Amino acid sequence: QVRLEESGGGLVQAGGSLRLACSASESIFRRKAMAWYRQAPGKQLELVASLTDGVSRNYADFLKGRFTIDKNANGFTVFPQMNNMNPDDSGVYCCDQGGHWGQGTQVTDSS
């Protein structure tokens, strides 16, 4: 059973930045891919980014270059970085690795 734990959420003002983290019990190099999703109140779950084999990065078009994703050296932790945030970025952010999910971390606009 893969275990995932997100962290780093909190209050952020418009234009600010936030770095999230997903710590996994299995390395991305073994599980191949990790994806990040978010869900805003009253909205559907949407994919925001993915990291495959620790190298290939894909981002949702609506992020418009404001989002980067990286990993630590052993691949057990993945770090999404969100920049120039706006109120629409509020929501619960979750990581998924091979169908296994964490509990999510809340990001809230404080403007």
Disulfide bonds with the S-S distance in Angstrom:
Cys22-Cys95 1.98
